[in-house]
Amino acid sequence: MLNDQFPSPDLIGEYRQFGEMGPAYKIVRPVRRVDKDDWVLLIEVLETGEETEYRFSKVKNDPKVH
C-alpha cells in the first residue's frame, strides 16, 4: 500500500522558477500522488496568476527564487 503523505511539505509556499531563465511560480499544494515516487502539485505562475498542475519530479530540479 502506498503512503499518501506528501514527502516534502516544506516546499509548500516556496517560490521556484522554470529552469534557469523561466518565469517564477509558487507551490500551492499537493494534489495527488501519481506513482510511488511522484506527485502532481498545484502551482501559481506569478506573471499571469494562472494556477496549473506540475510534477513534483520537475519541481525538485527547478531553482529556488531568491
Backbone as JSON, one array per atom type, in Angstrom:
{
  "sequence": "MLNDQFPSPDLIGEYRQFGEMGPAYKIVRPVRRVDKDDWVLLIEVLETGEETEYRFSKVKNDPKVH",
  "N": [[0.84, -1.19, 0.0], [0.51, 2.23, -0.84], [1.9, 5.06, 0.75], [0.16, 7.94, 1.36], [1.13, 10.35, 2.17], [2.47, 13.48, 1.54], [5.83, 13.86, 0.62], [7.48, 16.14, 1.0], [6.58, 18.5, 2.68], [7.62, 20.97, 3.36], [8.07, 22.36, 1.02], [5.74, 23.63, 0.29], [4.38, 26.72, -0.45], [6.78, 27.72, -1.24], [8.9, 29.5, -3.56], [9.8, 29.03, -6.89], [11.48, 28.71, -10.1], [10.86, 28.09, -13.58], [13.29, 26.27, -14.87], [16.51, 27.82, -15.59], [16.0, 30.35, -16.67], [13.29, 30.79, -16.8], [9.84, 31.8, -16.0], [8.79, 32.68, -12.65], [7.24, 30.7, -10.07], [4.82, 29.79, -7.56], [4.56, 27.24, -5.15], [1.62, 25.74, -4.39], [-0.01, 23.58, -3.3], [-0.04, 20.0, -2.66], [-1.66, 17.82, -4.98], [-2.31, 15.18, -5.89], [-1.03, 11.88, -5.59], [0.91, 10.31, -8.07], [2.47, 8.14, -8.7], [4.74, 5.79, -7.18], [6.96, 7.44, -6.55], [6.31, 10.07, -7.23], [4.38, 13.11, -7.44], [1.53, 15.17, -8.27], [1.46, 18.61, -8.23], [-0.19, 21.64, -7.28], [0.46, 24.7, -8.71], [1.15, 28.24, -8.8], [1.62, 30.47, -11.36], [3.53, 33.28, -11.29], [3.69, 35.54, -13.02], [1.31, 35.54, -14.5], [-0.74, 34.79, -12.81], [-2.01, 32.45, -13.17], [-3.16, 29.24, -12.2], [-1.94, 25.99, -12.19], [-1.28, 22.49, -12.81], [1.66, 20.67, -11.89], [4.46, 18.55, -12.03], [5.97, 17.05, -9.17], [8.46, 15.83, -9.47], [9.63, 17.45, -11.4], [9.64, 19.94, -10.15], [11.56, 19.55, -8.16], [13.92, 19.81, -9.58], [13.94, 22.4, -10.45], [15.25, 25.73, -9.98], [15.38, 27.57, -6.85], [13.72, 30.65, -6.15], [15.19, 33.66, -5.28]],
  "CA": [[0.0, 0.0, 0.0], [1.27, 3.48, -0.93], [1.68, 6.07, 1.77], [-0.31, 9.13, 0.67], [1.68, 11.54, 2.82], [3.39, 14.2, 0.67], [7.16, 13.71, 1.24], [8.21, 17.4, 1.21], [5.64, 19.58, 3.0], [8.35, 22.24, 3.47], [8.04, 23.04, -0.27], [4.5, 24.38, 0.13], [4.61, 28.16, -0.27], [8.1, 28.08, -1.76], [8.94, 30.06, -4.91], [10.8, 28.46, -7.8], [11.28, 29.17, -11.48], [11.01, 27.05, -14.6], [14.65, 26.3, -15.4], [17.36, 28.95, -15.21], [15.54, 31.64, -17.19], [11.84, 30.8, -16.91], [9.08, 32.58, -15.03], [8.69, 32.18, -11.27], [5.96, 30.15, -9.63], [4.67, 29.45, -6.15], [3.99, 25.92, -4.92], [0.41, 25.98, -3.61], [-0.35, 22.4, -2.51], [-0.06, 18.73, -3.38], [-2.99, 17.48, -5.49], [-2.48, 13.73, -5.83], [0.12, 11.03, -5.88], [0.74, 9.68, -9.38], [3.14, 6.85, -8.63], [5.47, 5.59, -5.93], [7.94, 8.5, -6.28], [5.97, 11.37, -7.82], [3.11, 13.75, -7.11], [1.1, 16.34, -9.01], [1.31, 19.76, -7.33], [-0.82, 22.84, -7.81], [1.37, 25.85, -8.64], [0.65, 29.5, -9.35], [2.62, 31.19, -12.14], [3.42, 34.65, -10.76], [3.48, 36.53, -14.09], [-0.05, 35.53, -15.03], [-1.71, 34.42, -11.79], [-2.59, 31.17, -13.55], [-2.88, 28.06, -11.4], [-1.85, 24.81, -13.03], [-0.65, 21.34, -12.16], [3.06, 20.49, -12.27], [5.0, 17.37, -11.36], [6.96, 17.17, -8.09], [9.77, 15.43, -10.02], [10.18, 18.6, -12.11], [9.87, 20.99, -9.14], [12.81, 19.27, -7.47], [15.04, 20.23, -10.42], [13.86, 23.85, -10.73], [15.95, 26.52, -8.96], [14.61, 28.43, -5.94], [13.76, 32.09, -6.44], [15.72, 34.35, -4.09]],
  "C": [[0.88, 1.25, 0.0], [0.91, 4.42, 0.21], [1.32, 7.37, 1.05], [0.16, 10.42, 1.31], [2.69, 12.21, 1.87], [4.77, 14.27, 1.32], [7.9, 15.01, 1.56], [7.27, 18.56, 1.54], [6.31, 20.95, 3.15], [8.38, 23.01, 2.14], [6.81, 23.92, -0.45], [4.76, 25.85, 0.48], [5.94, 28.64, -0.8], [7.97, 28.62, -3.18], [10.1, 29.44, -5.68], [10.58, 29.06, -9.17], [11.52, 28.0, -12.42], [12.4, 27.16, -15.22], [15.4, 27.54, -14.94], [16.8, 30.31, -15.61], [14.02, 31.78, -17.24], [11.15, 31.65, -15.86], [9.02, 31.89, -13.66], [7.3, 31.63, -11.01], [6.02, 29.85, -8.15], [4.03, 28.07, -6.04], [2.83, 26.09, -3.95], [0.09, 24.78, -2.71], [-0.2, 21.14, -3.34], [-1.5, 18.42, -3.8], [-3.24, 15.98, -5.34], [-1.16, 13.04, -6.13], [-0.13, 10.35, -7.23], [1.5, 8.37, -9.53], [3.94, 6.8, -7.34], [6.35, 6.79, -5.56], [7.54, 9.88, -6.78], [4.56, 11.81, -7.42], [2.79, 14.81, -8.15], [0.88, 17.43, -7.97], [0.54, 20.86, -8.04], [0.18, 23.98, -7.62], [0.66, 27.08, -9.2], [1.8, 30.2, -10.07], [2.46, 32.68, -11.81], [3.13, 35.69, -11.83], [2.02, 36.66, -14.49], [-1.13, 35.29, -13.97], [-2.38, 33.08, -12.06], [-2.21, 30.08, -12.56], [-2.92, 26.85, -12.32], [-1.19, 23.68, -12.26], [0.75, 21.12, -12.74], [3.64, 19.35, -11.44], [6.06, 17.71, -10.31], [8.36, 16.83, -8.61], [10.42, 16.57, -10.8], [10.51, 19.74, -11.14], [11.23, 20.8, -8.48], [14.03, 19.72, -8.25], [15.04, 21.72, -10.74], [14.56, 24.65, -9.61], [14.97, 27.34, -8.1], [14.76, 29.87, -6.39], [14.2, 32.78, -5.15], [15.25, 35.77, -4.03]]
}
